[in-house]
């Protein structure tokens, strides 16, 4: 009887104890799970937002357009400067041919073969330079050199070089005048080139 009594009395206490242990175990397990979850990166934390605000996208587009515009402007300027430089170089060669005639002492006879060869070389360069076209520089460079451009090429947006025709029997005076004209044109081209460079 004593054994049964003790067993009967002990059973409720043990059940109470077991329930408490189970509850404590479950609470601990829940806390550990929560702690583990807090260590795992959430989808919000690692998600990368690659969208760009509309205003920023518009600004980037404008910058792209400005870059393209700058490239086109630089290309046009190079074409103008290159055309002027090449023309001035060819004019100097033409002038040198004529000055060889005018500065020769004693003067060449009109029918001299050497004189005719020099004039032939002059005309050959003349044909080459007449094929050249010089595009006007783009704005705002053009606006700053419009006066100089107009003095050389008028209102045309494409410049060309015109020089004096000299036949084999051209007089020394005509040759000297043509050489002077060419020297002035070459100098004007060089000044225009410098003025364009100063606008950059």
Buried (B, 14 or more C-beta within 10 A) or exposed (E): EEEEEEEEEEEEEEEEEEEEEEEEEEEEEEEEEEEEEEEEEEEEEEEEEEEEEEEEEEEEEEEEEEEEEEEEBEEBBEBBBEBBBBBBEBBBBBBBBBBBBBEBEEEBEEEBEEBBEBBEBBBEBBEBBEEBEBBBBBEEBBEBBBEBBEEBBEEEEEBBBEBBEBEEEBEBEBBBBBBBBBBEBBEBBBBBBEBBEEBE
